[in-house]
Amino acid sequence: NIDRIELANLPTPIYGLNKVSRELGKNIWIKRDDFTGAEMSGNKVRKLEFSIAQALKAAGNRVITVLAARNKDLIILHDQLSAVSDEVIVMTDDGSMGQKGLVTEGVEQVINREQVDKCVTIGPAIMMKFVALTTKKYGIPTEASLNTIMVDGTGMCGACRVTVNGKTKFVCVDGPEFDAHAVDFDEMLSRLRQYKNEEVESMSLGGQELSGLGVTSEQVQ
């Protein structure tokens, strides 16, 4: 009986690799475990679903979680994080759930009312950048999880290069957690946008392939 905190959107979908399939003359599919919705993929997030719950309960810290999204339909893990947090603050851009505002406003509310010894930011790179800028004003140590840009997880592909304190690091080997105040987020965001058009096209084609075969993501765990 091991406690589990659900962090991922499961099951993840499968997509057809159209160009590879044409070259090989066979239908090749890939399971998109990078679509867990938790800014990390595959077995890493599945492991954390168990580890985080155990660690938070054992450490005895006061934990305040700030969840944020554009609207209530995009808020995830509310119940799960409530189970391991002393308080959960929800921020939505349109005010459809919790308070209307940005994640940084929720973070600053906590900072202004009580002592904060450490902040951990996990999510889209742009969000982590502004959380880091917010906590830096108050001198609060902040850790950012940069799983977003990891690909093979072995350090071989070089896709997860990031500049920390002016030095090149590999997220999968040297991280994935780093001092958020030392990360060059502007450079990181620029690299993440490099193949945006190709990613949009790939997602569209993959959805068409699955629909044509009558396969849904719910059928793939």
C-alpha positions as CSV (number, residue, x, y, z in Angstrom):
1,N,0.0,0.0,0.0
2,I,2.1,2.9,-1.3
3,D,0.6,6.4,-1.4
4,R,0.4,7.8,-4.9
5,I,-0.2,11.4,-6.1
6,E,-1.4,11.5,-9.7
7,L,0.8,14.0,-11.6
8,A,0.3,12.9,-15.2
9,N,-2.5,13.0,-17.7
10,L,-2.8,9.3,-18.5
11,P,-3.1,7.4,-20.8
12,T,-0.8,9.2,-23.2
13,P,-1.6,9.1,-27.0
14,I,0.1,7.3,-29.8
15,Y,1.0,9.1,-33.1
16,G,2.0,7.8,-36.5
17,L,5.5,8.5,-37.8
18,N,4.4,9.2,-41.4
19,K,7.7,9.9,-43.0
20,V,9.5,7.0,-41.3
21,S,6.5,4.7,-42.2
22,R,6.7,5.7,-45.9
23,E,10.5,5.0,-46.0
24,L,10.2,1.6,-44.3
25,G,7.0,0.6,-46.0
26,K,5.5,-0.2,-42.6
27,N,3.2,1.7,-40.2
28,I,5.4,3.0,-37.4
29,W,3.9,4.5,-34.3
30,I,5.3,6.3,-31.3
31,K,3.8,6.5,-27.8
32,R,3.9,10.2,-26.8
33,D,4.9,9.9,-23.1
34,D,6.0,13.5,-23.4
35,F,2.3,14.4,-23.3
36,T,1.8,13.7,-19.6
37,G,1.0,17.4,-19.0
38,A,3.4,17.5,-16.1
39,E,6.4,19.0,-18.0
40,M,8.2,15.7,-17.7
41,S,7.7,12.4,-19.4
42,G,7.2,8.7,-19.1
43,N,8.5,6.7,-16.1
44,K,10.1,9.8,-14.5
45,V,6.7,11.3,-13.7
46,R,5.2,7.9,-12.8
47,K,8.0,7.4,-10.3
48,L,7.4,10.9,-8.9
49,E,3.7,10.1,-8.4
50,F,4.8,7.9,-5.5
51,S,8.0,9.6,-4.3
52,I,6.6,13.1,-3.9
53,A,3.7,12.0,-1.6
54,Q,6.1,10.0,0.6
55,A,8.6,12.9,0.8
56,L,6.1,15.6,1.6
57,K,4.5,13.6,4.4
58,A,7.8,12.6,5.9
59,A,9.6,16.0,5.9
60,G,7.1,17.8,8.1
61,N,7.3,21.1,6.2
62,R,4.5,23.6,5.7
63,V,3.7,23.3,2.1
64,I,1.6,25.9,0.1
65,T,0.8,25.1,-3.5
66,V,-0.1,27.7,-6.1
67,L,-1.9,26.2,-9.1
68,A,-2.5,28.4,-12.1
69,A,-4.1,28.1,-15.6
70,R,-6.0,30.1,-18.1
71,N,-9.3,28.8,-16.9
72,K,-10.9,26.2,-14.6
73,D,-10.9,23.5,-17.2
74,L,-7.1,23.6,-17.4
75,I,-6.5,23.3,-13.7
76,I,-5.0,19.8,-12.9
77,L,-4.1,17.9,-9.8
78,H,-6.1,20.0,-7.5
79,D,-7.4,17.2,-5.3
80,Q,-4.1,15.3,-5.4
81,L,-2.0,18.3,-4.3
82,S,-4.6,19.3,-1.7
83,A,-3.9,15.9,-0.1
84,V,-0.2,16.7,0.5
85,S,-0.4,20.5,0.9
86,D,-1.3,22.6,4.0
87,E,-3.0,25.1,1.6
88,V,-3.8,25.2,-2.2
89,I,-4.2,28.6,-3.9
90,V,-5.8,28.5,-7.3
91,M,-5.3,31.3,-9.8
92,T,-7.0,31.5,-13.2
93,D,-6.7,34.2,-15.9
94,D,-10.4,34.5,-16.3
95,G,-11.4,34.0,-12.6
96,S,-13.4,30.9,-13.4
97,M,-11.8,29.1,-10.4
98,G,-10.2,30.5,-7.4
99,Q,-8.8,34.0,-7.7
100,K,-8.5,35.9,-10.9
101,G,-4.8,36.6,-11.7
102,L,-1.5,35.1,-12.6
103,V,0.6,32.5,-10.7
104,T,3.0,35.2,-9.7
105,E,0.3,37.1,-7.9
106,G,-0.6,34.0,-5.9
107,V,3.1,33.4,-5.0
108,E,3.5,37.0,-3.9
109,Q,0.4,36.8,-1.7
110,V,2.1,34.0,0.3
111,I,5.4,35.8,0.4
112,N,3.8,39.0,1.8
113,R,1.9,37.2,4.6
114,E,4.4,34.7,6.0
115,Q,8.0,33.6,5.8
116,V,8.9,31.5,2.8
117,D,12.1,29.5,3.0
118,K,12.1,27.9,-0.4
119,C,10.1,28.0,-3.6
120,V,9.9,25.2,-6.2
121,T,8.5,26.1,-9.6
122,I,7.4,23.4,-12.1
123,G,5.6,24.1,-15.3
124,P,5.9,25.9,-18.6
125,A,9.2,27.7,-19.1
126,I,7.6,31.2,-19.4
127,M,5.8,30.6,-16.1
128,M,9.0,29.5,-14.3
129,K,10.8,32.5,-15.6
130,F,8.4,35.0,-14.0
131,V,8.1,33.0,-10.8
132,A,11.9,33.2,-10.5
133,L,11.9,36.9,-11.2
134,T,9.3,37.3,-8.5
135,T,11.1,35.3,-5.8
136,K,14.4,36.9,-6.7
137,K,13.1,40.3,-5.5
138,Y,12.6,38.8,-2.1
139,G,15.8,36.8,-2.0
140,I,13.9,33.5,-1.7
141,P,15.9,30.4,-2.9
142,T,14.0,29.0,-5.8
143,E,14.4,25.7,-7.6
144,A,13.2,25.2,-11.2
145,S,12.5,21.8,-12.8
146,L,13.6,22.0,-16.4
147,N,12.2,18.6,-17.6
148,T,10.4,20.5,-20.4
149,I,13.4,20.4,-22.7
150,M,14.7,16.8,-22.1
151,V,14.6,14.4,-25.0
152,D,16.6,11.2,-24.6
153,G,17.6,11.5,-21.0
154,T,21.2,10.3,-21.5
155,G,23.1,13.4,-22.4
156,M,23.8,12.2,-25.9
157,C,21.5,14.3,-28.1
158,G,22.4,17.7,-26.6
159,A,18.8,19.0,-27.1
160,C,18.5,19.9,-23.4
161,R,21.4,22.4,-23.3
162,V,20.7,25.3,-20.9
163,T,22.9,28.1,-19.6
164,V,23.1,28.2,-15.8
165,N,25.4,30.8,-14.2
166,G,26.9,31.5,-17.6
167,K,27.9,27.8,-18.1
168,T,26.4,25.2,-20.4
169,K,24.6,22.4,-18.6
170,F,22.6,19.4,-19.8
171,V,19.3,19.1,-18.0
172,C,19.1,15.3,-18.1
173,V,22.7,14.8,-16.8
174,D,23.3,17.9,-14.6
175,G,19.7,18.5,-13.5
176,P,16.8,18.5,-14.0
177,E,16.5,20.8,-11.0
178,F,18.5,24.0,-11.1
179,D,18.8,27.3,-9.2
180,A,16.0,29.2,-11.0
181,H,17.7,32.6,-10.4
182,A,20.8,31.3,-12.4
183,V,18.9,29.9,-15.4
184,D,19.0,31.9,-18.7
185,F,15.3,31.5,-19.4
186,D,15.3,33.9,-22.4
187,E,17.8,31.6,-24.2
188,M,15.8,28.5,-23.2
189,L,12.5,30.0,-24.4
190,S,14.1,30.9,-27.7
191,R,15.3,27.3,-28.2
192,L,11.9,25.8,-27.3
193,R,10.3,27.9,-30.1
194,Q,12.7,26.7,-32.7
195,Y,10.5,23.9,-34.1
196,K,7.1,25.2,-33.1
197,N,5.7,25.1,-36.7
198,E,6.9,21.5,-37.2
199,E,5.4,20.4,-33.9
200,V,2.0,21.9,-34.7
201,E,2.0,20.1,-38.1
202,S,3.1,16.8,-36.5
203,M,0.3,16.9,-33.9
204,S,-2.3,17.6,-36.6
205,L,-1.1,14.8,-38.8
206,G,-0.9,12.4,-35.8
207,G,-4.5,13.2,-34.8
208,Q,-5.7,12.5,-38.3
209,E,-4.0,9.2,-38.5
210,L,-5.4,8.0,-35.2
211,S,-8.9,9.1,-36.1
212,G,-8.7,7.3,-39.4
213,L,-7.8,4.0,-37.7
214,G,-10.5,4.5,-35.0
215,V,-7.8,4.6,-32.3
216,T,-8.2,6.9,-29.3
217,S,-5.8,7.8,-26.5
218,E,-8.0,6.1,-24.0
219,Q,-7.2,2.7,-25.6
220,V,-3.5,3.2,-25.0
221,Q,-2.1,3.1,-21.4
